């Protein structure tokens, strides 16, 4: 195995792990959206914010380590932020 093959495998593994973590956060968002009509939980909001912060740090590390292109990292974070914004918007409408 050449060093470029190893680098490619590491890049693919980093992207795969980040997608798995992003999917976990998306599932948290989806669960809260499904339960929006029944309750509002500030703790759940705090957990999501903490998860997003941790994920952004993971992406930052992968980009700085050269395992992930910066544009890919921005896309991953942007997708989650859009979903989170939709959740917060729905929660605000529910509270009104």
C-alpha positions as CSV (number, residue, x, y, z in Angstrom):
1,X,0.0,0.0,0.0
2,X,1.4,3.4,-1.0
3,X,1.3,6.4,1.1
4,X,-1.2,8.0,-1.2
5,X,-3.5,5.0,-0.9
6,X,-3.2,5.2,2.9
7,X,-4.0,8.9,2.8
8,X,-7.0,8.2,0.6
9,X,-8.3,5.6,3.0
10,X,-7.8,8.0,6.0
11,X,-9.7,10.7,4.1
12,X,-12.6,8.3,3.3
13,X,-12.7,7.1,6.9
14,X,-12.8,10.7,8.3
15,X,-15.6,11.6,5.9
16,X,-17.5,8.4,6.8
17,X,-17.2,9.0,10.6
18,X,-18.3,12.7,10.2
19,X,-21.3,11.6,8.2
20,X,-22.2,9.1,10.9
21,X,-22.0,11.8,13.6
22,X,-24.0,14.2,11.5
23,X,-26.7,11.5,11.0
24,X,-26.9,11.1,14.8
25,X,-27.5,14.8,15.2
26,X,-30.1,14.8,12.5
27,X,-31.9,12.0,14.3
28,X,-32.0,14.1,17.4
29,X,-33.4,17.0,15.5
30,X,-36.0,14.7,13.8
31,X,-37.1,13.2,17.2
32,X,-37.6,16.7,18.6
33,X,-39.5,17.8,15.5
34,X,-41.8,14.8,15.8
35,X,-42.5,15.5,19.5
36,X,-42.8,19.2,19.0
37,X,-46.6,19.1,19.4
38,X,-46.4,17.4,22.7
39,X,-43.7,19.2,24.6
40,X,-40.9,21.7,24.6
41,X,-37.7,20.7,26.5
42,X,-34.9,23.3,27.0
43,X,-32.6,20.5,28.0
44,X,-33.0,18.9,24.6
45,X,-32.2,22.2,23.0
46,X,-29.0,22.4,25.1
47,X,-28.0,18.9,24.1
48,X,-28.4,19.8,20.4
49,X,-26.4,22.9,20.8
50,X,-23.6,20.9,22.6
51,X,-23.7,18.2,19.9
52,X,-23.4,20.9,17.2
53,X,-20.5,22.5,18.9
54,X,-18.7,19.2,19.3
55,X,-19.4,18.3,15.7
56,X,-18.0,21.6,14.4
57,X,-14.8,20.9,16.4
58,X,-14.6,17.4,14.8
59,X,-14.9,19.0,11.3
60,X,-12.4,21.7,12.1
61,X,-9.9,19.0,13.2
62,X,-10.4,16.9,10.1
63,X,-9.9,20.0,7.9
64,X,-6.8,21.1,9.7
65,X,-5.4,17.6,9.6
66,X,-5.9,17.5,5.8
67,X,-8.4,14.6,6.1
68,X,-11.3,16.6,4.7
69,X,-11.6,19.5,2.2
70,X,-12.8,22.7,3.9
71,X,-15.7,23.0,1.5
72,X,-17.0,19.5,2.5
73,X,-16.7,20.4,6.1
74,X,-18.7,23.6,5.6
75,X,-21.4,21.6,3.7
76,X,-21.7,19.1,6.6
77,X,-22.1,21.9,9.2
78,X,-24.4,24.0,7.0
79,X,-26.8,21.1,6.4
80,X,-27.1,20.5,10.2
81,X,-27.4,24.2,10.9
82,X,-30.3,24.5,8.4
83,X,-32.1,21.6,10.1
84,X,-31.5,23.0,13.5
85,X,-32.8,26.5,12.4
86,X,-36.0,24.8,11.2
87,X,-36.4,23.1,14.5
88,X,-35.9,26.4,16.5
89,X,-38.3,28.2,14.2
90,X,-40.9,25.5,14.7
91,X,-40.3,25.6,18.5
92,X,-40.8,29.4,18.5
93,X,-44.0,29.2,16.5
94,X,-45.2,26.5,19.0
95,X,-44.5,28.8,21.9
96,X,-46.5,31.7,20.4
